[in-house]
Amino acid sequence: MPAMPDEPRPAPSVVTPIKSPLASPACSTEQRMVCERCGGADVYRMHAVWRCADCGFKTDCCGW
């Protein structure tokens, strides 16, 4: 196998972050949902359920 010549590598290009028009606006205080179990943390949407970041409580997807 022939030896590879040492060639300078090209400088990496600058990557700009993508700004999506679909980004959701910040949650206002009227839209906040507080955990039913611990009452101290906001819950976040995860697929079809709501989950608490503090205690891990998760709602059922269909209320069964």
N, C-alpha and C positions, 0 to 999 in steps of 0.2 A: 504494500500500500504506500503510495507516495505521501511525502510529508506535506501538511497543509501550511501555506504561507500565513504569517501573522499579519492580518489586515485589521485596521481599526474598525471597531463596530460603530454603526451610526448611533447618534444620540437618540434616546427615547423621546417620542413626541409627548407633548403635554396633553393630559386627558382632562377635559372639562366635564363637570357633573351634568347629568341630564335633568332638565326641569320639566316635569310632567304637568300638563294642564289638568290632569285628573287628581292632583294632590288635594287631600281634604283640608278644609280650613281648621284652625285650632278650635278645640272644643270649648264652648262657652259654659258659664256656670249653670245656665238653664238646661243644658243637655247632659250634664254630669250624672252618672249613675254610681251610687255608693253601694258597697258590698252589703248584702242582706245579713251575712253572718257576723262580720267583725265591725261593720259600720264605719271604719276608718279610712278605707282606701277606695279609690275609683276602680271600677271594673272595666275590663276591655273586652272587645268582641273577638272571639276566636271561633271561626267557622260558624256554627249554628248556636253557639252557647256564649254566655258571659262568664269571664273568669276574673277572680280577684288576684292582684299581684302580690298582696301581703299574705293572706291566709290560704290561697289556693282554692277557695270555694268556687264551684262551677255549677251553673244552672243547667237544667235539662233542656234539650233542644225543643221538645214539644210538650212539656208539662206533664208527662206521665208519671 
